[in-house]
Amino acid sequence: MRLKDKTAIVTGGGSGFGAQIARRFAEEGARVMVADINAAGAQEIAAEIGGIAQTVDVADDASVAAMAKAALDGLGHVDILVNNAGITHTRGPLEEVSEADFDRTFAVNAKSVYLTARHLVPDMKTRGSGVILNMASTAGVSPRAHLNWYNASKGWMISATKTMAVELAPDGIRVVALNPVMGETPLMESFMGEDTPERRKLFLSTIPMGRFSTPEDLANAALFLCSDEAALITGVALEVDGGRCI
């Protein structure tokens, strides 16, 4: 029960890494708001863990404001914010990515971190405590070709994590990130271009431990970083990558 009496919001909590993080947090005693643009997904996971479901577009200020209000009304306060929601653009040469895809990638992967901070950091400052966990990526550390603007958005998130950590430390707020290697999530096919045995073999050849990440891997890492066991850890972007970035 490492999160006993804690409260948490997990964006993108209706599937993939976010769903397993929500489950793990609930198992460890947290009351969790499962927030997702997919209302059905959020409701399904929330019902499973006894949490609160919230439909949210993390790239929209009014939607994030409504999520924050619902969380503060329903949970009383927010101890942990997990900025997990994310998207990518279609694989291809950087100059061929459409402006719409570029804008959407940065809106969901970067602007969302600004918006959730805007609406939830003030309450954390008032309480003098809180943890913000940003889901970055090995793509922000060791990028591959043909996902250029996605890679850049995750590099932005790593930098944002570090500068947020420095600024918010005096207020008792820790800010950390996770850098997962590609895993079995709804985005996997987009990352690879197409999901074939040949593509999987190619990508696995770059991971020394020889396997993709799993939602369980990320949930366990998130649990540690968001628990009091990591009380002196802030500003880190922990690689959960089987050695991919070595």
N, C-alpha and C positions, 0 to 999 in steps of 0.2 A: 504493500500500500504506500508506495513512494510518492503518490500525489494525493494522499488523503486530505480532504477538505479543500483541494485546489479547484479552480474553475478554468476552463480553456475554450478557446475558439479554434477550430481547424477549418481553414478554407480549402476548397477542393476536397472536402471530406466525404464526398459521396462515392468515391472510387479510388483505386490504386493506392499510392502511398498514404494519402490523406485518410482513407477509410481505415487502414490498419493502424495509423497513429491514433485516430479517435478510439478505436477498440482498445488499444494498449493503454491509453490514458485512463479510460473508464475502468479497465481491469485493475489499475493501480489506484483507484479511488477518486478520480477527478469527475466532476460534472462537466459535460462537454456539449458545446454547441457545434453541430455539424452544419457547415455552411457551404453551399454549392449552387452553381447556376442551374444545375440539374435538380429540380425540386424533388422528383421521385427518388433519386439516389440519396439525397440528404435525408429524406424521410425514412428510407429503408434502413440506413445505418443508424440514425438516431433512435428508431424504434428498437433495433437490435441491442443497443447499448444503454437504453434508458436515458438518452440525451434529448437535446432540443434541436429541431431542424429549422434551418433558415435558408431561404432562397436569396442568393446574392450574386450580383455581377460585380466582381472586385475591381473592375475598371471604371465603375460609375460612382461618382461621389455620393449621390443621393441614396443609392443602394447600399453602399458601405455605411453611411450614416444610419440608415435604418437597421442594419445588422448590429452595429455598435449599441444602439438604443435597446434593441431587443435583448442583446446579451446582458447589458447592465440591468435591465428590468427583470429579466428571467433568472440571471445568475447572481445578481447583487453586485458583482465586480468581476473583473477578468484578471486572473493571475498569469495566464499563458496565452499568447497569441501565436498561432502557427500559420505563417503565410505560405501555404502549400500550393494553392491554385496556380496553374501555369499552362502555357500552350507553346506550340512551336509553329513555324511556317513550313511549307513544303520544301523538301530537299531540292537544291538546285544552285546554279551559279548565283553569286551574290547580287549581280546586276539585274537578274531576272526575277527576283522576288518583288512582288507587287507592293506599291505604297500602302495599300490597305492591309496586306499581311504584315508589313513592317510595323505599321501603327498599332495593329491589334496585338502583336507580339510584345511590344514595349508597354502597351497599356495594361495588359494582364500580368506580365512578368515584372515590370518595374513600377509603373504608376500605382499599382495596387498596394505596394509596400508603403508608399507615401500616404495613400488614402487611409489605410488601416491605422498608420501611426497618427495621422491627423485626428482621427476620431477616438482612438483608444489610449494613446500615450498620456493625455491630460489626466485621466482617471488613475493610471498607474503612478504618475507623479504625485498626485494627491495622497495616494496610499503609501508611497515610498518603496514600492516593490513591483516586480513584474519580470516576465521573460518573453522575449520576442524571438521566435525561431523562423528564419527564412530558408525556404527550400531552393538552394542554388543548384549547382551541377558541376561535374568534372569538366563540362564544356566551357565553363568560365575560367578554368585553370589550364587545361590542355585541349584546346579546340580542334575539331575536325573540319575539313572543308565541306562546303555545301549546306552548312547550317549556320552561316556567318552571323546573321542578325539575332538568332536565338542564342548563339554563343555569347555575343556581345551583351545581350540582356542579362545573362547569368553572371557575366563578369561585373556588370553594373551592380547586381544584387550582392555580390561578395564585397565590393567597395562600400556599398550602402550599409551593410552589416557592420563593417569596421568603424565607419564614421558615426553611425548611430550608437555603437557601443561606447565610444569615447565620450560622446556628448551626454548620454543618458546614465552613465555610471554614477555620477554624483547624486542622481535621483533614486538610486537603488534598483535600477532597471538593467538587466543583462540582455544583450542582443547577440545571437549566435546563428550559425548557418550550417546546413548539411550539403555536401557535394556528392550526390549519388552518381554512380556509373549507371549506364542504361539498364533498365529493369523491365520486368513483366508488368507493364502498365498500359493504359489505353494509348499512350503516346509512342509506344515502341515501334509500331509500323512506320509512323511518320519520321522517326529518327533514322530508320534503316532505309527508307525509300520504298522497300517492299520486304515483307516478312517471308523469307525463304531459307531453307537449310544452309544454302551457300552464304547468304548474307549473315546469318547467325554465326557461322563458323568464322567468317572474316572478322566480325566484331569481337567474338570471344578470343581470337588470337591476340588481341591487344590488352587483355586482362590477365595478369599473371596467375591469379587464383582460378581462372578458367570457368567462371560462371557469371551470369548477370546478377544484379542486385534483386532482392525481393522486398515486398512491402514490410515483411517482418524485420529485415535488416535495418531499414530506415526507422521503423517504429521503435526498435530497441535503442538506437542511437538518439532518437528524439527524446525518448523517455529519460535517458541519462542527462542530456544537456538541459532539459527543462526541470529536472528534479533538484532538490537542495544538495544532492551529492556533487553537483557542478557549481556550487555557490561562488567559487572564485574564477570561473571560466566565463569570459566574455570576449567578443570580437573574433572568435575562431570560426573558420569554415572547415568543418571536419569532413575529410574525404572518406566516404563509405563506398569503396571502389575496387576492392580486391587487388590493389596495387597498380591500377590503371595510370595514376599520375606520377608514379615513381620515375 
